[in-house]
């Protein structure tokens, strides 16, 4: 059994693999960081005492807290970093600073498709990561995520509200909320499309887009070009990195 811990900027999730040799998993905890209840997390973590655990975290303070509270519970405890064996080569400047969430997504995407890939992770940030069919991470793009834009507009202006982004969207906003929704969602969609097109010009080969992350299902409705939809690549990638570094 394997417990996969995903610590993001907005949420903390736990997923359980009854058999990490297989892809099937279940999400057993998924809460926003701001409302994180450590007592609730304690109760769940202690249920899995003695199994293996792998952590993918982009929040150093929470990583430290999780280690201090739970590392001793598990038979093995692995925190993902750029020095682990992943099967991929990180061809960017300062690879130690490359986001572990992007790395973990890339491992899962490459394992599934073995193509030239543009991996779009739609979360707190919307990232695009380029992975070649030779297993090389070339780099990519980072922009604010949908909710990050939503909250930023509210915080930095006097009159713009926080809106519900999961309502139907059209380019022509007919009131303030629909105009914000148009700018946030369609602005992101066309940014993704344009950035991938420019990257393809630069590298001189076509990319297959894969969409993942918390806002993947929402964005997928508005992406007019072909793409694979894989909402849980980080969790799937954690299993694969575990197999490459601990199990084997």
N, C-alpha and C positions, 0 to 999 in steps of 0.2 A: 504494500500500500504506500502511496505517496501523497503528501499534502503540499500543494502548490500555493504559495502566498504571493499575491500581486498587490504591491503597494504603489498606488499612483498618486498624482497630485490632488485628485478629487475623491477617489474611493480606495477602500481596502477590501480585497476579495480573497476568499479561500476556496480552493477547488480540491476535490478528492479524486484520486485515481485508485480504484480498488486493485487494478493490475496495471502498473505503469508501462508494461510491454504493449498495452493496447491503448487506442485513442480515447476510449469512452471515459468521461469524467462527469462529476456533478458539482455544481457550485453550492457550497454549504454556508457561505457568509458573504455578504456584499453590502457594505455600508459606506456612507459618505464620511470623509475624514473629519469634517467639522463636527459631526454628530457621533463620533466613534465612542462606543461604550466598551471600555477595557474589561469590565466585569463579564460582559457577554462574550467578548473575545476569549477571556480566560476559560470560561466554561466550555467553549468549543475546542480550544487548543488542548485542554487536558483530556478530552475524549480521545485524542489521537496520540497520546503519549507512547513513545517507543517506536514510532514509525519514522520513515525518512521524510525530510522536509527540504524544499527548495524555495528560494525567495528571489523575486524580481522586483526591485524597488528603485524609484527615482526620487525618494525623499530621505536623505541621509539621517535626519533626526529620528524618523519613524523606524528606519532600519536598525538604528542603535537601540531604540526602545524594545523592538521586537526581539533582537538578539539577547538583551539583558533579561527579558522576562521569560523567553521560551526556548532558547537554544539548548539548554540542558534537558529538555523534555524528549528530544528526538534522537533516534539512533544515529542519523547523519544529518548534517545541517549545511546547506550550500547556498551562498549568496552569489548571484550571477554577476560576473564582471568580464571585461574584455579579454582577460588572460586565460579564461577557460577554453577548453576544446569545444568548438561549436561546429566545425566542418566548413566554416566560412573564413575568408580573409578580409580584414577591415582595411580598406585602401583609402583611408582618410587621414588628414593631419590630426595628431594627438588622439589616436584610437582609444586611449584610456578614458577620454572624455565623451566618447560616443555613447549615446543613450542606451542603457541596458534594455529598455523596453523595445526600442527600435531593433536592437541586436536580436532579441528573443523572437520578435515578430518575423524577422528575416530568416531565422533558422527554420521556423515552422513553414513559412511560405516556400522557401527553397526546397525543403524536403518534399512538399506536396507537388510542386510544379516543375522544378528544374528548368525554368525558362528565364528570359530576361524580364525582370519584374520591377514594377513601380508599386511599392507597398504603401498604401494610404491608411494611416492610423488616425482615426477621428476621435479624439478624446479632449482633454483639457487644452492640449495643443493639437493641431492637425499637422501631421508630419508626412512627408513623402520620402521613402527610402528606396534607393536603386540597388538591385542585386542582379548580377549577371548570371547567365547559365553556367558559368565556370565557378560560381560560388564566391564572387567578389562583391563586397559592399563598396560602392563607389562614392556614396554621399547622398545628398538629397536636399530637402527643403523643410523649414519649420515656420508655421504661421499660428496665430491664435485660434483656438478651437471655438466652436459655435457658442457655447455658454460663456467662454472667456470674453468674447466680443459682446455678448448680451450684457454681462455684468459691467464691462468696461464702459459701454455707452451710458449706462445708468449712473455709474460713479463719476464720470468725467463731464457730464452735462447736467444742466439744472432741471430739465423738463422731460427727458426721455425715460420711459419706464422699462423695467425688466419685463420681457414678453415671454409667452409660451411659444417655443420654437417648433413644436411638433404639430402645428396646424398646417393645412394646405397653403402652399406658397405660390405666388405668381410674381412675375417681374415688376408689374405695375402695382405698387402699393397705393391703396385708396384711402388709407388713414395712417396714423403714426405707427401703430403696431404692425400692420401689414407691410409698411415701407421698411421698417427695421428687419422684419422677417425676410423680406426680399434681399436686403443688403447682406444680412448675415449668411443665409443659406445659399442663395444663388451667387453671391460674391465668392463664397468658398468653393462652390462647384466650378465656376469659371476660372478661379485661381488654380485649382487642381488641374483642370483641363489644359490651361495655358502653360503652366509650369512643366507638366509632363511633355507637352509638345516641344517646348524649348530645350528640355533635357535631351529628348530624342534627336533634335538637330545637332546638339553638341556632341553626343556620343556616337551618332550616325548609325543607330539601329533602333528598331521598334521595341516598345515595352508592353508587357501584359499587366494591366492594373489589377491589384487586389485590394479590397476595402475591408478594414477591420476596425475594432474599437467601439466605444460606447455609443457613438452617433452614427455607426455604419449603416444601420437599417434605415435611419432617416435620410442620410445623404444618398443612399443607393437609389431612392425614388427619383432623384433629380439628375443623376449622372446619365447622360444620354448615350455615352459610349460603352462598349462591352467592358465588363469587369467581373471578377470573381468576388463573391461575398463570403467572407470568413470572419465572423464577429469575434472569435476567441483565439486569435493567433498567439497572443502572449502566453496564455495558459497552455496551449498545445506546444509552444516552443520550450516552455519550462520542462515539460516531460522529456522532450528530446535531448535537452542539455543535461538533464539528470542521467539519462541513459548513457550519454557519451562520457560523463565525468564521475559518476558514483557507481551506478549499477554495473557497468562494464569495467 
